[in-house]
Structures are given as structure tokens and as C-alpha cells.
Amino acid sequence: MCVRCDMLTRRSLLVGGGAAAAALHTGAAQARVLPQQMVPLVGPGYRPTERDEQGLWKEMDRVEEEIAGTNLLIDNPRIGHYLQDLIGTVGGPAAKDFRIYLLRIPEFNAMMFPTGFAVVFSGLLLRMRNEAQLAGVIAHESGHFLRRHMIRSWRDQKRKTDILAIGAMLAGVGGAGAGVYLGDYVQLAQLGTILTLFQYSRAMEAEADAMGAKLIAETGYPPIEMSNIWEQLIGEENASARYRGKHRHRGSIFDTHPSEGSRMVDLKADAAEITVPGKAYDNHRARYLTTIGPIRQMLLDDQVKLNDPGASQYLIETLAQDGWNGLLRFYEGEVWRLRNRDGDELRAGQSYAAAVAYPDAPADAWRWHGITLMKQGRTVEAKAAFSRYLRMKPDAPDDAWVRQMAG
Amino acid sequence: MLKRGIAVAAAASVALSACVQTRQFADTEFTPPEGDYKLLVLRPDVSVGSLTTGGMVEPRADWTDPARHSVVDALRVQQAGRGGKVTIVEHRNEVPGVTAQELADVERLNFAVDQSIVLHKYLGDYLPTKRGKGLDWSLGADAVRLGQKTGYDYALFLHAEDAQASGGRIALGLLGLAGCFIGFCAPNVGGQQQLDYASLVDLKTGEVVWFNVVQAGSEIPGIKFGDLRTPAGATQMIDRLLGRMKPGKDAIKGHVMTPEPASKH
């Protein structure tokens, strides 16, 4: 139940699926779920009453304890409260029951657990251009809880695997009685079961998207921002794939989530449907950027160190559509420097020079600007840049070396 | 005649297709704790589920709770028999002298080390540098500090998971058994599955001195190998897992050289 789940469970399921299915590569199109139809299925203070759901909740106790105490948790009370307030706003009837944890993982993802706690990866905060986009993702996750997706998909899996097991056994026993071999049909049934499980999972994601769009529109965010998220992500993945000489994954019948393209299109249609003409919507970009300000450098730093220059460059350029600044220019330089292709050193140097022209340039921009100048033989300017670096970062770990360079 | 032959084969396979496996490793110098020692058991991780007809494990809160109690009780009785003073904590804030965070750090470190032990000792990814060295893993200074702050000699980590065949799963097995009489014999669809492991850490040295894995399972739904929900099943599991702790090979040699050669191994 995450925005973009990893493919582990999918792969393990595939082991039993047979390779023949790989050829059935389709767009897996699905009818759009209408936001108006998305009514929350739980109220405030929901507790499970049925045995299987109680079991599921029990399993989650220690999971939440682990996540709440992990050292990946970003311990910034201001951002913590901000996220909690956000889910408290767009979380529908269960808004006050949700817990939300921010983990330092430089990937685009967020997830909701069956008991109503959500996990947001730091890579998501880097990519969101305004509060409306972040609210959209959080509302999508809330949608999973409000529509009881975890227990519904568990029951769906249980029912289908039960039917398959009984059917396979009956085919074996019945086939033996009648003197025919039905093994091939059993394998087909197995594949069919697996495919319907994926289809069910995609249907749940489509529901959560529609629910999410409805929730954010009701709380005054422009619903089109949810579609924009996918547009940005598609762009990023294309850029990343292009750099590596590959193609972006475009969706298949084995996906747990609808393809990014179809989500973008559906959410655009949702937005058109639920946007009320004349109503004032606000994406709260300024509030968002002020709140994540203290950790934005860390977010960018983690991203550029992923060694994915295609994606990093795309991300920085996308964020810069809202205005270049010293931080973004510096990390643009870092992308080039770490990529280290022909001409990248020059490009990086230009970015560092551009970065230090902004008042918000980080200390490291001055350091690298100094190194670039030193290499160009502009010693006096280089020394000035190094001194600036040391003034900005008095406890610099490379203090001794920079002092020596600065003379 | 042929049909009877299959039925006999089926009966034989029923007898063969169920088993309990245990495999333990110990530090070469390890001697099982005996007498006056203090043992800290950190959050025994016990869960019991139901094996659905289709083979999924459905977690059951109403089975896990009694199983946790049974396992903890069985562990107390077993350790009392060895003479040790045992403290079993359910929550990380229950150990005087250390913070919940410090305890969490040791627990997580132990988890990572346990995974490494399982990978390199059980799953076939053997390390040449650790060959012939018994169990050569350590939690290091963190575990020693835990011992100093709390006064415990050992820490025990325990994990037990059990899945009991549901009515539907048993029926499926019976259907498969019925098939034996017409030539499609498949009673062995898989029944109870239990996996338990434990690691013992010496808090004076920080080393993992002993590790054991127990796997119990039956191919035939309905046949059980100890049921963690019951006191008897829990006692049996604790006995399989902790009851036959063997000393390390150097500890055995040392023992043989003592003036009492009467002891046998």
C-alpha cells in the first residue's frame, strides 16, 4: 500500500507463475475510478472487530515500534508536526488517528500500514514542489486506510488462493478418476489467479488516487497537483533511463500499481471533474519550502550521491522552475562533478561560480568554487573563496587542508 | 492391487514427510551456563498464525497472546532448572540502567548479526575465514556495555513462529489422501510450519556464544509437531531449542584434560 512499492513480493509471486506469461505484455488499461464514488469506509477511532483484521493489527504493533525508533527517522520536530498536521487535514474521518514518520531514504515513496501509520521517505520531500503535491501523496495513503485496502486485499488473496488450491486438488483427483491429465489447466489457473491479484492491487491504487484527489480538493488544495506529481516522475524516470541508455518501465500485467502514465491521465480527469469553478485553491508553496528549508540541503546531497545523474539533473531543473537559488546551482555543479564526463569539470565550475552569486549559497559551494579557481590559476580569488568557506563553516572537517590552500 | 500399493506408499510417505530439525553452533570456548548466572531475555518474538486452505499464513492475535505466555512460562521453568536467574522483558523500557534506545540498538545489532549467522552457517554461503572456528560472531562493545550497566551475564534472543493448519487446509489434505485410492495421491500439501531460533550473547565479551535453529513441520495438514499455543507445546519447543545446549569443541577438549576423565561426551 505504497505510492510505488518495490517489486519483491511481485517477483516472489512470479516464481510460481511460469515464464509463458511474460509474453502477455499489455497496457493493462482499467476504467477510471470516480472520485465522487469514493466514500470512506471507516470512521474516527476505528478498531478492527473481525478476527483476521485483528491478527493483522497485532502484527503491526512491533513494526510501528521499530519504525518509531529507527535511526533513519529524521528527528526534526518542526517538520514532524508539519506532517502530522497535514495528514490531520487531508486524512478524512480518520485524520486524528493517523501517525506519520519521516525516514531518511532518498527515494520517491510513501506508504500506509494497516493500523493507520504512514511512512514518508525523504526523497518524496525533495521532489514535491509545493504543499498540495505532498498533501496529495499523503491523502492517497490515507485513502488506502479509509477504503480498508489492506484487509480487503488480504481477503482477496486468501479467497483466490483457497479456490486455486481446492480447484487444483479437484482437477488432480477428478482427472485421475476420469483418466485425463489436467495439469496444464491447473497451471493456467495459477497464472490467472496471480494476474487477478495484481489487477486487484492496481484497482486499489486507482481507488486511493481518486480518494486522495477528492480529499485534497475538499481541503482547498488544487487537485491537479496530484497529476503533476506523475508528470514530474515520468520525466525524471525518462531522464534517468536515457542517461543509462535504457527505457523507462511502462507498466505490465504484473504491476501492483497502475502505470504512471495512466495515473497521470486519470488524475487529470479527476481534477477537471472535482475542481469547483470560482473556488479559491492554494498550493501553499511558500509554506512548504520554508518548512523543509532546514533539511533541503541534506535531501539534495543524498540525491546527488545516488549516482543517478540523469534523474538528479532532471530533479534540480524541475525544482528550479520555481526559481534558481544558490543551493540548487551548487548541487547542479555537484551532479556534473560526480558524473565526471568530458567537459563536466568546466560545467561544474560554472555552476559553482553561479551558486556563490546567490546569498543562500551553501559553504561547500565556496569551497568548490575556490578549488575551481585554484585550478585555473586565479590564486587570489581562490584564497578569498576559501576564507569565505572557513568563515561560514568554522568547524569544517577539512579545516587544516583548506587553511593550507588559503595560505 | 496397484491401488493398494499406492496406499501403502502413501502411508509410508506420511511417516517420512514430517520432521523436526535442529542445528546448533557454539563458540569453540563455550560452556553452557550453569549454576549462578543472570540471564536477560529481550522481547521474545512469538507469533502464531493459521495456515489457510490456499497456503497463506493468517496472523491470529487470539493465538499469539496465549502462545507468548506459554513460551515465557516454559522458558522460566527451563532456565530455573539450570540454576540461572532470568529476567524476561516485553518492552524496551523495562530494564533498569539502560535506556530504551540503547536496548533497541543492541537488539537491532543482534538481528543483523543473526541474519549473518543464518546466511553463513545455515544457508550454505560458508566463509572460509570462519571454517573450524565454531561460532565466530560478536556484538562487540555495545553488548559489553549493556552487561556492565545492567549486571547481566548473558542476553538471550528468541524468535518463534508457528502456523497451524486451518480446517480448510486439513480438508484439502484429506481430499489429497482420498485421491490416493484412484491414483492421484497428494496428501502432502503442507501442514504445520514452525520456525524457532535463539542466540545467546555473552555480555562479558560481547560474543555470540551459541546459536540454534529449530524447524518443525509436517507435510500432512492435521499432523502437528508441538503447538505453541499450549503449555505442553511451548515446553517442547523450548526444550528443542534450548534444552540440549552443547559446549564448543575446545571447551570439550579442555574438559577431557581435567583430572576427572570419567565424563563422557
Interface residues (C-beta under 8 A of the other chain):
Chain A: R51 D52 Q54 G55 L56 W57 K58 E59 R62 E65 G69 Q157 K158 K160 T161 D162 I163 L164 A165 I166 M169 L170 G172 V173 G175 A176 G177
Chain B: D45 S47 G49 T52 T53 G54 G55 M56 E58 P59 R60 A61 D62 T64 R92 A100 Q101 A104 G168 L172 L175 G176 A178 G179 I182 G183 F184 A186 V189
